[in-house]
Amino acid sequence: MKISRSIVFAAALLASASAWAVDYRTVGAAPAILYDAPSSKASKQFIVPRGTPLEVVLTYGEWVKVRDIDGGLAWTEAKSLGGKQRNVMVRSANTRVRASADEAATVVFIADKGVLLELAEPAGNGWTKVRHRDGQSGFVRSTDIWGL
């Protein structure tokens, strides 16, 4: 009897963990309009530039509730988010992008707060491989970027 309860508890725990998984999407080719409700008749709050990462909080039909880097919540049409390219945003000024995933590695370039970088490889060991639109690539501390 105890074994079956343990299995049910473990299954419930895994199901709740997947419900808390964070999903980031990048604004597609055109800027996204953020609204205060899931309707094009709602008040427009912001226009978000293409390539900007947004956290998907909730999907409601053709609408998606998103969170931006500052923690603001708003709604946008699901079709505004897309593309296969995934971007991240630099959190602070003078973020060093290094040649390898090591604090002692050579600095390839320095990125300022708000710079968009393409996610080249998923995070590992606290580092993420990124690529600048100018073609330079390197590794940045995962804590220095938003959108993972």
C-alpha positions in Angstrom: 0.0 0.0 0.0 2.8 2.4 0.8 4.5 1.7 -2.5 1.4 2.7 -4.5 1.0 5.9 -2.5 4.6 6.7 -3.2 4.1 6.2 -6.9 1.0 8.4 -7.0 2.8 11.1 -5.0 5.9 10.9 -7.4 3.6 11.1 -10.5 1.7 14.1 -9.0 5.0 15.8 -8.2 6.3 15.3 -11.8 3.1 16.6 -13.3 3.2 19.7 -11.2 6.9 20.3 -12.1 6.0 20.3 -15.8 3.2 22.7 -15.2 5.8 25.2 -13.8 8.1 24.9 -16.8 9.0 28.3 -18.2 8.3 28.9 -21.9 10.0 31.8 -23.7 9.1 32.9 -27.2 10.6 35.5 -29.4 8.6 38.3 -31.1 8.4 37.4 -34.9 9.3 39.5 -37.9 6.9 42.3 -37.1 6.7 44.2 -33.8 4.1 42.8 -31.3 1.4 44.9 -29.8 0.7 44.3 -26.1 -2.8 44.8 -24.8 -4.3 44.9 -21.3 -6.8 42.1 -22.2 -7.0 39.3 -24.7 -8.8 41.3 -27.4 -7.8 43.7 -30.2 -10.4 46.1 -28.8 -8.6 46.3 -25.5 -6.2 49.1 -24.6 -2.9 49.0 -26.2 0.0 49.2 -23.7 3.2 48.8 -25.6 4.7 47.9 -28.9 7.5 45.4 -28.5 10.3 45.3 -31.2 10.9 42.1 -33.3 13.3 39.6 -31.8 12.4 40.5 -28.2 12.1 37.5 -25.9 8.9 37.2 -23.8 7.9 34.7 -21.2 4.6 32.9 -22.0 2.5 32.8 -18.9 -0.9 31.7 -20.3 -2.4 30.7 -23.6 -6.1 31.6 -24.2 -7.2 30.6 -27.7 -5.4 32.9 -30.2 -4.1 35.1 -27.4 -1.0 34.7 -25.1 -0.4 36.4 -21.8 3.3 37.3 -21.6 5.8 38.7 -19.1 8.6 41.0 -20.2 12.1 41.5 -18.8 10.8 44.0 -16.3 8.1 41.7 -15.0 5.2 43.5 -16.7 2.3 41.3 -17.8 0.2 41.9 -21.0 -1.6 40.1 -23.8 -0.6 39.6 -27.4 -1.8 37.7 -30.3 -0.1 34.2 -30.5 0.7 34.8 -34.1 3.0 37.8 -33.0 5.3 35.2 -31.4 7.1 32.8 -33.6 10.0 31.9 -35.7 12.5 29.2 -35.0 15.1 31.7 -33.8 15.3 32.1 -30.1 16.7 35.3 -28.6 17.8 36.3 -25.1 18.3 39.8 -23.7 21.3 41.1 -21.8 20.3 42.1 -18.2 23.0 44.6 -17.3 25.6 47.0 -18.8 29.1 45.8 -19.7 28.2 42.1 -19.9 31.3 40.2 -21.0 30.8 37.5 -23.7 33.8 35.1 -23.6 35.5 32.8 -26.0 34.7 29.7 -23.8 32.5 28.9 -20.8 35.1 30.1 -18.3 35.5 33.3 -16.3 39.2 33.4 -17.3 38.5 33.1 -21.0 39.2 35.9 -23.4 36.5 38.5 -23.8 35.1 38.3 -27.4 32.9 41.4 -27.0 31.0 43.4 -24.4 27.2 43.7 -24.6 25.2 46.5 -23.0 21.9 46.2 -21.2 19.0 45.4 -23.5 21.1 44.0 -26.3 19.4 41.1 -28.1 21.5 37.9 -28.6 20.6 34.8 -30.5 20.6 31.7 -28.4 23.2 29.4 -30.1 23.2 26.6 -27.6 21.2 25.8 -24.5 22.6 26.7 -21.1 25.0 24.3 -19.4 27.1 24.7 -16.3 25.9 28.2 -15.8 27.0 29.4 -19.2 25.0 29.9 -22.5 26.4 30.2 -26.0 25.1 33.2 -27.8 25.6 35.0 -31.1 25.4 38.7 -31.9 23.6 39.8 -35.1 27.0 41.0 -36.3 28.2 37.4 -36.3 30.4 37.4 -33.2 29.6 34.5 -30.8 30.7 33.4 -27.4 29.6 32.4 -23.9 27.8 34.5 -21.4 26.9 33.7 -17.8 23.3 32.5 -17.8 22.5 34.9 -14.9 23.5 37.8 -17.1 20.8 37.2 -19.7 17.0 37.0 -19.7 14.9 34.6 -21.8 16.1 31.1 -20.8 
